Amino acid sequence: MGGKRGLPSISTVRTVWLVVVLAIAFELVLIPVFGFTQLRGIRDKADEALNGLLQTGEGPYTSDLPEAYIMYEDEVTQHKLYGAGADLGSFVLAHQDELPVDETLTFGEGDDALIYQLARGSWLAEESPYPVLLVYCDVGFSYGVMRLTLGVMVVVAAVTAAALVFAGRAATRAIERRDESQRAFFANASHELKTPLMTIQGNTCGMRDGFIGTHEGCEAIDAAAERMSGLVGDILELSRVDAGVVTPRVEACDVREIVYDALSAVRVEADRRHIALDVNLEESLPRKCDEGMTFTIVSNVVTNGVRHARSRLCVSAQVGADGALSISVVNDGDPITNEDRVHAFDRFYCGEQGQTGIGLSLAQEYASLQGGSIAIRPLDAGTEFTIVLPS
């Protein structure tokens, strides 16, 4: 594989950034579309209000239309108006012959924006006793609200875009870390599988050439095959855990029986190494849990304890005030070092006096899937593992 990322990971990264780019593009399109739609809506409502006033001489009948006003010529000539209205009147009076009739026009900007129509030729101009110059709507407030809304949208869009870019980078880094972890995992797995395979191959050649006795060679091959089988099983199970397809099958169990089954599995090795198994459990430890996962947890922890014990392995259990069940596994070997304690659950980690493997990693994953945990702490003379299963 080298130092390159695999094609699936490249595709995943591209998909992440495609989603980020499309989301930002959507925001960039949404803001101007929203602004155009709002502007169009303001003009359409003003146009409806102005046409109603020109045709009937009365203002709008619905509250969603802006207020429409009549501007008379004498108001302009006698300077009775002020502000934007006075400017509009002066402008129209000076250019009314050049301005289109029956067309809604805009004058001014921002808070001073006015939308107007000339009254020339309308029913209002013909019926009014005073010369009507135009009708208009003050849309400055509506424009102000629209600008404020657009400003808020721009700020939100900028923050969202920054968050999306940050999330995209974080997702990319997570994918790269996962890829690196997978590469290291498979490299370590290949190395670990190679060791028992070489043992099998070496003993096979030795027996064939007469350098190793049949009994001795078969025992070595059997031990190597057993280790390889266990390692392959753990690798497959961890792969299923990583893929998210493993879920606990919770049922009523007696954890006491599970612990005894796990101890039975290591009793031969304990007897071979003259390790005494000291068990202090209540008559029954009822608990709702996944029996298979819990057995794997306890089995891997006690196997590790037997491997590091000098002469004794103590197993006990108690139920806490919160109802959680704590299983303590204490060996009387050397206290675990701080470095080993930190990395004990790392896959294929090899401690100062241990061997590489993934048993504790799998145990931790199973404990976590059931809402529990595994803790390690050094003692004055030994090391204690504590398995916690929730109530």
C-alpha positions, 0 to 999 in steps of 0.5 A: 500500500505504501504511503498512499491512500486507498481509492475508497478513502480518496472517494470518501474525502472527495465526497466530503468536500463535494458536500461542503462545496455544494452547501456553500454554493447553495448559500451563495445562491440562496442569498441573492435569490432571497434578496431578489424575491423580497425586492420583487415582492415589495415592488409588486405590493407597492404597484398593487397599492398604487394602481388601486389608488389611481383607479379608485382614489382610495388606498389599499384595502388589505393590511399586507399592502403598503400605504399609498399617498397622493402628491399634488402639484401645488404641494411641490410648487408651494414647497409644502413637502420635505425630505425625499417627498420634496425631492421626488416632487421636484424631480417629477415636475421637472421631467414628467414629460420624459417619464413613462406613464402606467409604469411603476418607478423607483426614486431614491435609495435605502431608507429614502426609497419611494416607489411611484407612478405618474397620475397623468391620464388616470381616473384619479387625475381626471376626477380630482379637483386639484392637479394630481402629480403622482401617487407614491409609497414609502418603502424605505422601511421595507428596504431597511428590513430586507437589507438587515435580513440579508446582512444577517443571512450573509453573517450566518452564511459566512459562519456556516461556511467557516464551520463547514470548512472546519468540519470538512478538514476535521472529517478529512483528518479523521479519515486519514487517521482511520486509514493510517490506523488501518494500515498499521493494523494490517501491517501488525496483523500480517507480522503477528500471523507470520510468526506462527506460520514460520513456527509451523513451517520451521517445525514441519521442515525440522520433522521432515529432515529429522532435526525435530522429534515428531511429538515435539514438533506436533506440540509446537505446530499445535500451539502455533495453529491455536495462536493463529486461530485465536488471532484471526478470530480476534482480527475478524471480530475487531473488523466487525466492531469497527464496521459497526455491525456488532451489537450486544445481545442483552439477556439475563445472565449469571456473571458468576458462571461466566467468570468461572467459565473464563477461569476454566479456560485458563486453568491448564496454563495456570497449573502449568505455571503454578499460578493459584486461582483465588476466586471470591464471588457471591453465589449469584451475580445476575446481570443483563448483558451479552453473555458471549461478549462478557465471556470474551472480556473476562477471558482476555483479562484473566489470560493477561493476569495469568501471563503476568502473575508470579504465583497468584491471581485473585478474582472478586466481584462486588455491586456498587451503590449505583448498581454497577457490577465491578469484577476485580482481577489482581495478579501478584506480578510486577506492577504495570508501568505507566507507559504500559498502562496508557497503551495497554488497550492499543492494538498490537501493543507490546509491553515490557514483559508482555506479547503483542496482541489484540485481546485487551483491545477487543475486551475494551471494545466489548465493554464499551458496547455494553456501556461498561469499562475496563480500568488498570491500576498498579498496586504495591505488589501487582496490577489490578484490572477492574471490569465494570458492567452497568446496572 
